[in-house]
């Protein structure tokens, strides 16, 4: 019965997510995680939270959701999707460290005419 109720919350959350109503979707997905954490819908709810948080512009919250997903459900398709999503997000791209500017060569001493 709890799995069925969690499924209904997921359905409503996906409805809101498809319509770009991110906060309403977050509320539904969080309720799945908080009230129905032992159901089969929890991994998807965590991945959907990652999507919504990125859409809302809060990448730190998205990272937290993805980390919980990776720690508890590392072999699932939902974790792979969240991982790929986080890698594609511009704020998470790995950039090489800036190379130091080259040191200018000392100026040549003026030649004296002899």
C-alpha positions in Angstrom: 0.0 0.0 0.0 2.8 2.4 0.9 4.5 1.7 -2.5 1.3 2.6 -4.2 0.9 5.9 -2.3 4.5 6.8 -3.1 3.8 6.0 -6.8 0.9 8.5 -6.7 3.1 11.2 -5.2 5.7 10.5 -7.9 3.1 10.8 -10.6 2.0 14.2 -9.3 5.6 15.3 -8.9 6.4 14.3 -12.5 3.2 16.2 -13.6 4.5 19.4 -12.0 8.1 18.8 -13.3 6.8 18.5 -16.9 5.1 21.9 -16.5 8.2 23.5 -15.1 6.6 24.0 -11.7 9.8 23.2 -9.9 8.8 24.0 -6.3 5.6 22.0 -6.4 7.6 19.1 -7.9 10.2 19.4 -5.2 7.5 19.2 -2.5 6.1 16.0 -3.9 9.5 14.3 -4.4 10.7 15.3 -0.9 7.5 13.7 0.6 8.4 10.4 -1.1 11.8 10.6 0.4 10.6 11.6 3.9 7.4 9.5 4.2 8.0 6.6 1.9 11.8 6.1 2.0 11.5 2.3 2.1 9.6 2.1 -1.2 10.9 1.4 -4.6 10.3 5.0 -5.6 13.0 6.6 -3.5 15.8 6.4 -6.0 13.8 8.0 -8.7 12.6 10.7 -6.3 16.2 11.6 -5.5 17.1 11.8 -9.1 14.1 14.0 -9.8 15.1 16.2 -6.9 18.5 16.6 -8.5 16.8 17.7 -11.8 14.5 20.2 -10.0 17.2 21.7 -7.9 19.4 22.3 -11.0 16.4 23.9 -12.8 15.9 26.1 -9.8 19.5 27.2 -9.8 20.6 25.6 -6.5 23.4 23.2 -7.6 24.5 22.6 -4.0 21.1 21.0 -3.1 21.3 19.0 -6.4 24.7 17.7 -5.4 23.4 16.7 -2.0 20.5 14.7 -3.6 22.8 13.1 -6.0 25.3 12.2 -3.2 22.5 10.5 -1.2 21.4 8.7 -4.3 25.0 7.5 -5.0 25.5 6.4 -1.4 22.3 4.4 -1.1 21.6 3.3 -4.6 24.9 3.3 -6.5 24.0 0.6 -9.1 20.7 2.0 -10.2 19.8 3.7 -13.5 18.6 6.6 -11.5 22.1 7.2 -10.1 23.7 7.0 -13.5 21.2 9.6 -14.8 21.8 11.9 -11.9 25.6 11.5 -12.2 25.4 12.3 -16.0 23.2 15.3 -15.3 25.6 16.6 -12.7 28.6 16.2 -15.1 26.8 18.1 -17.8 25.8 21.0 -15.5 28.1 24.0 -16.2 28.9 24.6 -12.5 30.3 21.1 -12.1 32.6 21.0 -15.1 36.2 20.2 -14.2 38.5 22.9 -15.5 42.2 22.8 -15.5 44.0 25.1 -13.0 45.1 28.4 -14.6 48.7 28.3 -15.6 50.8 31.1 -14.0 51.6 33.9 -16.4 55.1 33.7 -17.8 57.7 35.9 -16.1 58.8 38.6 -18.4 62.5 38.5 -19.5 64.6 41.2 -17.9 65.1 44.2 -20.2 68.4 44.2 -22.0 71.0 46.7 -20.7 71.5 49.6 -23.0 74.6 49.3 -25.1 77.1 51.9 -24.5 79.0 53.2 -27.5 82.7 52.7 -27.2 
